[in-house]
Amino acid sequence: MLRRTLLRGAAAATVIGGPFAGFANRASAAPATPVVGPIPDLRDGKVRLWLPEGFQYRSFHDTEFPVTLNDGTLLPGRHDGMGAFRGRNGNYLLVRNHELNNPGPAFGDAGAAYDPMAQGGTTTVEVTRYGEVVSAYTSCNGTMMNCSGGRMPWGSWITCEETINGPDVGPDFTGASNVPLTQRHGFIFEVPAGRPSDREPITSAGRFAHESVAYDPRSGYLYLTEDNFGWPSGFYRYKPRKHGRLGNNGRLQMLKVRGRTNLDLAAAQQRRATYRVDWVDIDDPAPTFPYTPGQPAPTTNDTALTHVGRQGWAQGAAYFSRLEGSAYDDGVVYFTSTQGGGPAETSLGPIADGYGNGSGQIWAYHTRAAVLQLVFESPGPDVLDFPDNVTTSPRGTLVVCEDNVADNFVRGLTPGGRLFNIALNRLTSSTGVDRSNDEFAGSTFSPDGHTLFVNIQASRGMSFAIWGPWHRIGV
């Protein structure tokens, strides 16, 4: 039996209660845990994924070999977060991140790039419901480390830079000099589905290691996660001046547990841990640090990485471990803490193996009640190992991508608290190298719920379209 094929009893007991009982009540009779097995890729017949019986898939935009887009751009790798939108003729539009770091020439048209010396960005792909590519083009370029993001109800994708690099900041963890960069990074950008972005950052939403966003249509607030690897991460919200428009003059705030100063939520929690929360203001959300063009900046990367977070910590904001994917569903923002749930850290960082000692947590923030609750905490890597990107299915099931160093799954967590397998990576390179530890990312359903799109986030990335009897497995 493959590791994590069945949910362990300890994890099965970690279900939702309290103010989130309605989520559990949405569960229908749970089908048997699906067993995944080898399924050939409809692109070429090779087995790249294991899926439940009755499912099919097609891979596309495999950058193990060069792929040229319709605008002449050579498609970059590192496919990451992604949003799906309605296209023409029953097709879908996918806006897809490419998480490339380090200074270097921008892909696509350098004249349109936010920073011509930054390699990240987004591409937009028109596909059929069966993953057949119709067209593709560059939709945002000149950004850095575009990790995840979030889909907006008015038809655009918010792409997030998971970095604070810039000419005003010293080298990051790679050691590469930031002197060649021409712009500050660490922002979010809006990319309309169906046309290129204007490449203008929403600076008032903060300059920090952005991971993802989730939009609450009732309040108009944008909820943001931070993946500050070696330090505590924060959960933020951005309050625009006008409802339904993000603008660039809103207020950034950070979550604080009511009555508890700097509560360490990265540490293991009690079952169904529930907290009332407050929000503290960040007065300097988009700092510029002093520097001389063409010279190494005196401000260290660690100082810049924690500049926004420290403003919240000084007011008692909570500590999380590596907040990554997020999704909004029916008044609740769900988000993952990749290394949450283990013994408490004894230092605020920098911590070489990441802040947090657990196998992962999934949190839920009830936007109207201002209540935070632990939805799921993994008891160990054999159950759920490093949850990352997350989305919700039309039936309310959370679809979670794993990012670890062993078997990587796309997992389902039902409204009743049942964890099960959806897909298992069984990639092998053209030269026979085992790539089964490449992470899944960018899970997103087509607007009609027919197709789950997901990426492999690696230097040689690719995308998948997966379809089948979702109702049979509870998705």
C-alpha positions in Angstrom: 0.0 0.0 0.0 1.3 3.5 -0.9 2.1 5.7 2.0 -0.8 7.9 3.0 -3.2 5.8 0.9 -5.6 5.7 3.9 -6.3 8.3 6.5 -5.0 7.4 10.0 -7.5 7.4 12.8 -5.8 10.2 14.7 -6.2 12.5 11.8 -9.8 11.4 11.1 -10.7 12.7 14.5 -9.6 16.2 13.6 -12.9 17.5 12.2 -14.5 20.9 12.2 -16.7 22.1 15.0 -17.8 25.2 16.8 -18.6 28.1 14.5 -17.6 25.9 11.5 -20.1 23.1 12.2 -22.0 24.2 9.1 -19.0 23.2 7.0 -19.2 19.7 8.4 -23.0 19.6 7.9 -22.5 20.1 4.2 -20.9 16.7 3.9 -22.9 14.0 2.1 -22.5 10.3 2.7 -18.7 9.8 2.3 -17.7 7.4 -0.4 -15.0 4.9 0.2 -11.5 6.3 0.1 -10.4 6.1 -3.6 -7.4 4.1 -4.4 -5.2 5.7 -7.0 -3.5 3.7 -9.8 -1.5 4.3 -12.9 -3.3 6.1 -15.7 -1.8 6.9 -19.1 -1.4 10.5 -20.2 -3.7 11.2 -23.2 -0.9 13.4 -24.7 1.4 10.5 -25.4 0.4 7.5 -23.4 3.1 7.8 -20.8 2.1 7.3 -17.1 2.8 10.6 -15.3 0.0 10.5 -12.7 -1.9 7.9 -10.6 -5.5 8.7 -10.3 -8.8 7.0 -9.1 -10.6 4.7 -11.4 -12.6 6.4 -14.1 -10.4 9.5 -14.3 -8.4 10.8 -17.3 -5.9 13.5 -17.8 -3.8 15.3 -20.4 -0.5 17.2 -19.7 0.5 20.3 -21.6 3.2 22.9 -21.7 5.9 20.5 -20.7 9.1 22.6 -20.5 11.4 19.6 -20.5 11.6 20.6 -24.1 11.3 24.2 -25.5 7.8 25.5 -25.9 7.1 28.7 -27.9 4.0 30.7 -27.1 1.9 32.4 -29.8 3.6 35.8 -29.1 7.0 34.2 -29.8 8.0 33.9 -26.1 9.9 30.9 -25.0 7.7 29.5 -22.2 9.6 29.6 -18.8 9.3 26.8 -16.3 8.5 26.8 -12.6 4.7 26.7 -13.2 3.1 27.6 -9.9 -0.2 29.2 -8.8 -3.0 29.4 -11.3 -6.6 30.6 -11.8 -9.2 29.4 -14.3 -11.7 31.6 -16.1 -14.4 31.2 -18.7 -13.1 31.7 -22.2 -14.6 31.6 -25.7 -16.4 28.7 -27.4 -16.6 26.7 -24.1 -12.9 26.9 -23.5 -11.1 28.1 -20.4 -8.5 30.7 -19.8 -5.7 29.8 -17.3 -3.6 32.6 -15.9 -0.5 30.8 -14.6 2.4 32.0 -12.4 6.1 31.2 -13.1 8.2 31.3 -9.9 11.6 32.4 -11.2 14.0 34.1 -8.9 17.4 35.9 -9.3 18.1 38.9 -11.6 18.1 38.1 -15.3 16.5 39.2 -18.6 12.7 39.2 -18.4 10.9 36.7 -20.6 8.6 38.1 -23.3 8.7 41.8 -24.4 11.3 43.5 -22.2 9.8 46.9 -23.1 6.5 45.9 -21.4 8.2 44.4 -18.3 7.8 45.8 -14.9 11.5 45.2 -14.4 13.5 44.2 -17.5 16.0 42.4 -15.2 13.5 40.1 -13.4 12.6 36.7 -14.7 9.2 35.8 -13.2 5.7 36.6 -14.3 2.5 35.0 -15.7 1.4 33.4 -18.9 -2.2 33.0 -20.1 -3.3 29.8 -21.8 -6.6 29.1 -23.6 -7.4 25.4 -23.3 -10.3 23.1 -24.0 -11.9 21.2 -21.1 -9.7 18.3 -22.0 -6.4 20.2 -21.8 -5.8 20.8 -25.5 -3.9 24.1 -25.9 -5.6 26.6 -28.3 -3.3 29.6 -27.7 -0.9 31.1 -25.1 0.9 34.4 -24.5 2.8 36.4 -21.9 0.4 38.3 -19.6 2.8 39.8 -17.0 6.6 39.9 -17.0 9.4 41.5 -15.2 8.3 40.3 -11.7 10.1 37.9 -9.4 9.2 34.6 -7.6 5.5 34.7 -8.7 4.3 32.0 -6.3 0.6 31.7 -5.9 -2.2 34.3 -6.0 -5.9 34.3 -6.1 -8.9 34.5 -8.5 -11.0 37.7 -8.4 -14.8 37.5 -9.1 -14.6 40.2 -11.7 -12.4 38.1 -13.9 -8.8 38.7 -13.0 -5.9 36.9 -11.3 -3.8 38.4 -8.5 -0.2 37.2 -8.9 2.1 37.4 -5.8 5.8 38.0 -5.5 7.3 35.8 -2.8 10.3 38.0 -2.3 11.4 41.5 -1.2 14.3 41.7 -3.6 15.2 45.0 -5.2 18.2 47.3 -5.8 17.7 48.6 -2.3 18.1 45.2 -0.6 21.1 42.8 -0.2 21.3 39.3 -1.6 18.7 36.8 -0.7 19.1 33.1 0.2 20.6 32.3 -3.2 23.5 34.8 -2.7 22.8 36.5 -6.0 23.4 40.2 -6.2 20.3 42.4 -6.5 22.3 45.3 -8.0 21.0 44.6 -11.6 17.4 45.0 -10.6 15.7 48.2 -11.6 12.5 48.0 -9.4 11.5 47.1 -5.9 9.8 43.7 -5.6 7.6 42.0 -3.0 4.2 43.2 -4.3 1.0 41.8 -5.8 -0.1 42.5 -9.4 -3.5 42.2 -11.1 -3.7 40.3 -14.3 -7.0 40.4 -16.2 -8.1 37.2 -17.8 -8.0 37.6 -21.5 -5.5 40.4 -21.8 -2.1 41.4 -20.4 -1.6 43.1 -17.1 -0.6 46.8 -16.8 2.4 45.6 -14.7 1.5 48.2 -11.9 2.1 46.8 -8.4 -0.5 47.3 -5.7 2.1 48.6 -3.2 -0.3 49.5 -0.4 -1.1 45.7 -0.1 2.4 45.3 1.3 6.0 44.5 0.4 6.7 41.1 1.9 7.0 37.5 0.9 3.6 37.2 -0.6 2.2 33.7 -1.3 -1.5 33.9 -2.0 -4.7 36.0 -1.8 -8.4 35.2 -1.2 -11.1 37.8 -1.9 -14.2 38.2 0.3 -16.9 39.6 -1.9 -19.1 40.7 1.0 -16.6 43.0 2.7 -14.4 43.6 -0.3 -11.3 42.7 1.7 -8.4 40.8 0.2 -6.8 38.3 2.6 -3.1 37.6 2.1 -0.7 34.9 3.2 3.0 35.3 3.8 5.6 32.6 3.4 8.6 34.0 5.2 10.6 30.8 5.3 13.0 31.2 8.2 10.8 33.6 10.3 7.3 33.7 11.6 4.8 34.5 8.9 1.7 36.6 9.1 -1.9 36.5 8.0 -3.0 39.8 6.5 -5.9 41.6 5.1 -6.0 44.5 2.7 -8.9 47.0 3.0 -9.5 48.9 -0.3 -11.0 52.4 -0.2 -13.8 51.3 -2.5 -15.7 48.0 -2.4 -15.1 45.8 -5.5 -11.9 47.6 -6.5 -8.5 46.9 -5.1 -7.0 50.3 -5.9 -3.7 51.4 -4.5 -4.7 53.4 -1.5 -6.1 50.9 1.0 -5.1 49.8 4.5 -2.9 46.7 5.3 -3.6 44.9 8.6 -2.2 41.8 10.3 -4.1 39.2 12.4 -3.7 39.2 16.2 -5.4 36.7 18.5 -7.6 38.6 20.9 -6.1 38.8 24.4 -3.0 36.8 23.4 0.2 38.7 22.5 2.3 37.0 19.7 0.5 33.7 20.1 2.6 31.0 18.3 0.0 29.3 16.1 2.8 27.4 14.4 3.1 25.2 17.4 0.8 22.1 17.8 -2.7 23.1 18.6 -5.6 21.5 20.6 -8.2 19.7 18.5 -10.5 22.3 16.9 -8.5 25.2 18.4 -10.7 28.3 18.0 -9.7 32.0 18.5 -11.3 35.4 18.4 -9.1 37.8 16.5 -8.4 41.5 16.0 -6.5 43.3 13.3 -3.6 45.6 13.8 -2.6 48.3 11.3 0.7 48.2 9.3 1.8 51.9 8.9 4.7 51.3 6.5 3.5 48.6 4.2 5.8 49.3 1.2 9.2 50.5 2.4 12.1 51.7 0.2 15.5 51.3 1.8 18.4 53.6 1.2 20.9 52.6 -1.6 23.2 54.0 -4.3 22.3 52.8 -7.8 24.9 50.4 -9.1 26.2 49.6 -5.6 25.4 46.8 -3.1 22.6 47.9 -0.8 23.4 48.2 2.9 20.0 46.8 4.0 20.2 43.0 4.5 17.6 40.7 3.0 16.5 39.5 6.5 15.9 43.0 7.6 13.8 43.8 4.6 11.9 40.4 4.8 10.8 41.2 8.3 10.2 44.9 8.0 6.4 44.6 7.6 6.0 41.6 9.9 7.8 43.3 12.8 5.3 46.2 12.7 2.6 43.6 13.4 4.7 41.7 16.0 5.2 44.9 17.9 1.5 45.1 18.3 1.0 41.5 19.3 0.3 39.9 15.9 0.2 36.1 15.8 3.1 33.9 14.6 2.3 31.2 11.9 4.6 28.8 10.0 5.0 29.4 6.3 1.5 30.4 5.2 1.0 29.3 1.6 -2.2 28.6 -0.3 -5.6 30.2 0.4 -9.2 30.0 -0.9 -12.5 31.7 -0.1 -15.7 29.7 0.1 -19.0 30.8 1.5 -17.8 33.3 4.1 -14.7 31.4 5.1 -11.0 31.9 4.0 -9.1 28.6 4.2 -5.3 28.7 4.2 -2.4 26.3 4.7 0.5 26.5 7.1 3.1 24.3 5.5 5.3 23.4 8.5 2.8 24.1 11.3 1.7 21.7 14.0 5.0 20.6 15.7 6.9 21.6 18.8 7.3 25.3 19.3 10.3 27.1 17.9 12.8 28.6 20.4 13.9 31.4 18.1 12.2 33.9 15.9 14.7 33.2 13.1 16.4 33.0 10.8 15.9 29.3 10.9 17.6 27.3 8.2 15.0 24.5 7.8 12.1 26.9 8.0 10.0 28.3 10.9 7.8 25.5 12.1 8.5 21.9 13.1 5.3 20.1 12.0 3.9 18.4 8.9 1.2 21.0 8.2 -2.0 22.7 9.3 -5.1 24.0 7.5 -6.8 27.0 9.1 -10.2 28.6 8.5 -11.0 32.3 9.1 -14.7 33.1 9.4 -14.9 36.6 7.9 -18.2 37.7 9.5 -17.6 36.3 13.0 -13.9 37.3 13.0 -13.1 33.8 14.3 -10.1 31.6 13.4 -10.2 27.9 13.7 -7.9 25.0 13.1 -9.5 22.7 10.5 -6.8 20.1 10.2 -3.4 19.4 11.8 -1.4 16.6 10.4 -0.1 14.1 13.0 2.8 13.3 10.8 4.2 13.0 7.3 2.5 9.7 6.6 -0.9 11.5 6.7 -0.4 14.9 5.2 3.1 16.3 4.5 3.6 20.0 3.8 0.3 21.2 2.4 0.8 24.1 0.0 -1.6 25.4 -2.7 -5.3 24.9 -2.0 -8.6 25.3 -3.7 -12.2 24.4 -3.1 -14.4 22.1 -5.3 -18.0 23.0 -6.2 -19.1 20.5 -3.5 -17.0 22.3 -0.8 -14.1 19.8 -0.6 -10.7 21.3 -0.1 -8.2 20.2 -2.7 -4.6 20.4 -1.3 -1.3 20.2 -3.1 1.6 18.6 -1.2 5.2 19.9 -1.4 7.6 17.6 0.3 10.7 15.5 -0.6 9.0 12.1 -1.0 5.7 11.1 -2.6 3.7 14.2 -3.6 -0.1 13.9 -3.7 -3.0 16.1 -4.5 -5.3 15.4 -1.5 -8.9 16.0 -0.8 -10.3 17.1 2.6 -14.1 16.8 2.7 -16.5 19.0 4.7 -16.8 16.0 7.0 -13.1 16.0 7.7 -12.1 13.0 5.6 -8.7 13.1 3.9 -8.1 11.1 0.8 -5.9 10.9 -2.4 -6.8 12.5 -5.7 -3.5 12.3 -7.6 0.0 11.0 -7.1 3.0 12.3 -9.0 4.8 9.5 -10.9 6.9 11.7 -13.3 10.0 10.4 -14.9 12.2 12.6 -17.1 13.0 11.7 -20.8 16.3 10.4 -19.6 14.8 8.2 -16.9 15.4 10.4 -13.9 12.7 9.9 -11.1 10.8 13.2 -10.7 8.1 11.9 -8.3 9.3 14.4 -5.6 8.5 17.4 -7.8 5.8 19.4 -6.1 2.2 19.9 -7.2 1.0 23.5 -7.3 -1.7 25.8 -8.8 -4.8 23.5 -8.3 -7.9 25.2 -9.7 -11.2 24.0 -11.0 -12.7 25.2 -14.3 -15.7 27.5 -13.7 -18.1 24.6 -14.5 -16.3 22.2 -12.2 -15.6 19.7 -15.0 -11.8 19.9 -15.0 -9.2 20.2 -12.3 -6.0 22.0 -13.5 -2.8 21.5 -11.6 0.9 22.2 -12.2 4.2 20.5 -11.5 6.4 23.3 -10.0 9.9 22.5 -11.1 12.6 24.0 -13.4 11.1 21.7 -16.1 7.4 22.4 -15.2 4.2 21.2 -16.9 0.4 21.6 -16.5 -2.3 18.9 -16.2 -6.0 18.8 -17.0 -7.8 16.1 -14.9 -11.4 15.1 -15.3 -13.7 12.2 -14.2 -16.5 11.3 -11.9 -15.8 13.8 -9.1 -19.0 13.1 -7.3 -18.0 9.4 -6.9 -14.9 10.4 -4.8 -16.6 13.2 -2.9 -14.9 16.2 -4.7 
